[in-house]
Amino acid sequence: MTNFDSPVTPTPDPLPPPAAADAGAAPPPHGRSGRRWAIAAVAALALALLTFPMLTSNPGDVTHVADINLPENAVCSGEGAANYDFTLTGPDGDTVSLADYKGQVVLLNFWGTWCPPCRVEVPAFVEVQEAYRDRGFVIVGVAVEDTAEAVRAFASEMRINYPLAMTQDDIEHAYGPIYGLPLSYVIARDGSICRKHFGELTKERVEKEIAGLL
């Protein structure tokens, strides 16, 4: 899956439609499949746009969005600020407050058990969380268009070791719009939003991005 990252407003990558999810994916709960298809359709349209180059003021200077990469050990550009004013409900009914993670380096990940690339990146997240938790790093996973039952089952299966919460409209409005999943934000200790990602993240990618923030 193509991964395009930007500190400001990236173009989203495609999300495979729910019907094409792998065999282990939870079936779409009644009443939710429509929005899932909408997310997938908009993301697929965005992929078509990604196939065209972005033209600059110089006729010979052409940049493809897929060629834009983060340099090694990059530090936060400080563009944008995270909104911590959200208290969400976890899949077990517990309270998850983003304010509890102020002062830490946060990877805020919007995902879904029904989203194949979201499922693929979870093992990498588990490894990174285990390796860097003692250095002030935390991943917060926010499940979109999902059920608490499906999230609990998947978290148990994958031995997820970072906090999970169910989404709500206000946090989606603050960090969205959510055109495709997974969608992730890298947030510095001072609350600056350093990067916004559409698409699957690898362990190496996350480690590269947080190296200059810890």
Secondary structure as GFF3:
##gff-version 3
##sequence-region A 1 214
A	DSSP	beta_strand	4	6	.	.	.	ID=ss1
A	DSSP	three_ten_helix	18	20	.	.	.	ID=ss2
A	DSSP	alpha_helix	33	50	.	.	.	ID=ss3
A	DSSP	beta_strand	54	55	.	.	.	ID=ss4
A	DSSP	beta_strand	62	63	.	.	.	ID=ss5
A	DSSP	three_ten_helix	65	67	.	.	.	ID=ss6
A	DSSP	beta_strand	87	89	.	.	.	ID=ss7
A	DSSP	beta_strand	95	97	.	.	.	ID=ss8
A	DSSP	three_ten_helix	98	101	.	.	.	ID=ss9
A	DSSP	beta_strand	105	111	.	.	.	ID=ss10
A	DSSP	alpha_helix	116	132	.	.	.	ID=ss11
A	DSSP	three_ten_helix	133	135	.	.	.	ID=ss12
A	DSSP	beta_strand	137	143	.	.	.	ID=ss13
A	DSSP	alpha_helix	148	158	.	.	.	ID=ss14
A	DSSP	beta_strand	164	166	.	.	.	ID=ss15
A	DSSP	alpha_helix	169	175	.	.	.	ID=ss16
A	DSSP	beta_strand	183	187	.	.	.	ID=ss17
A	DSSP	beta_strand	193	198	.	.	.	ID=ss18
A	DSSP	alpha_helix	203	210	.	.	.	ID=ss19
###
